[in-house]
Amino acid sequence: MPEPVLGILTLYLNEAKQLEERSVYRRMIIEGKKIGLDVYVFTPADVNAGKELIHAMVYDPASGKWTRKWRSFPHMIYDRCRIQRSSRFEQLLRFRSRYNHLTFLNRPLRNKWTIHQTFSQKSRFRQHMPETLLYQSSADLQRMLKISPVVYVKPINGTGGRGILRIERLKEGKSLYDIQGRRQNRQIISPRKVTLPRLESIVRQWCLSGRFLVQQGIPLRLPGGRFHDYRMLVQKNGQGEWELTGMAGRVGAARSVTSNLHGGGHAVRAEVLLKEWLGSEEKASKAMKSAEKLGLEAAAFLEESFGALCELALDLAIDRQGRIFVLEVNPKPAREVFARTGDSGTYRKALVRPLEYAMWVYKNKNTPSSVKTVED
């Protein structure tokens, strides 16, 4: 049996051909060699469709250097492409369509609204979803403000905390609201008090750039005033089964309405933050076990709904009573949250699991289904 080849599919960030996760890919190539998996990196721009070859980026651990080599198409593709507003993303869509017959470890998930609607079909998940509306007019904002004193407005395809507004109804005035947020470039918008008509005007303007959700806010403010949530990573293992890789707490930067690390937040071990938040080790442990069960079942359900997946990050809100809410689901998760907590073992596991799963897929390619789903 020839050595299996895994191609990591990514996108350049700009015309200078910069890559966002080059250090992660380097580590994955090194770890792949240890288990007999040949790994290279490529983008749709590197594909020569006529010759059926890829001008791949390869890393040599011995020399510590990246070079370019013409390579055949890989046995499997690990898609790490995130949404961009660029011609590069259009090129990606064409690649996915043309080479749809190849073995992908993971397929794209739909937008946040579609995922919310999918989860809401099942009572098992409905109880863990914050109230959410697709913003179409000020009536949707008003409706959500009647349900919840805190409301978030977020883009249906946003990542990294970009483009989010947080709105809170103030107690001192029935029609006075505190509004703050983070622009698309992650710039923090300082809190300010506005009337309802002014609020409606701001939100209307904010939502002109695309489609947005209006979502119930879960109380997540720590005693020091910062917001927090939890990032849980579930991945397929070397036996093709879903498993919890790890869970970490994220605490937002001062004045930030989100907890994203790219926005200046910091990471804390989940058990430490949960114990502080819920008041006891016992409650923290119970919440983590419930979160793990929810995460594994959610991953299996989304795979059944949308197609092959190999990993998912779930951003969770856990309130003071230990109730768990799924804020977002990310099929192209970063792993640095575990490195930031000092949990190097979990960080390594997060990198290696997709490689071990790729080996499992390769070995099982001749069975009726090469990628396991819930129905198998």
Secondary structure, 3 states (H helix, E strand, C coil): CCCCEEEEECCCCCCCCCCCCHHHHHHHHHHHHHCCCEEEEECHHHEECCCCEEEEEEEECCCCEEEEEEEECCCEEEECCCCCCCHHHHHHHHHHHHCCCCCECCCCCCCHHHHHHHHHCCHHHHCCCCCEEECCCHHHHHHHHHHCCEEEEEECCCCCCCCEEEEEECCCCCCEEEEEEECCCCCEEEEEEEEHHHHHHHHHHHHHHCCEEEEECCCCECCCCCEEEEEEEEEECCCCCEEEEEEEEEECCCCCCCCCHHHCCEEEEHHHHHHHHHCCHHHHHHHHHHHHHHHHHHHHHHHHHHCCCCEEEEEEEECCCCCEEEEEEECCCCCHHHHHCCCHHHHHHHHHHHHHHHHHHHHCCCCCCCCCCCCC
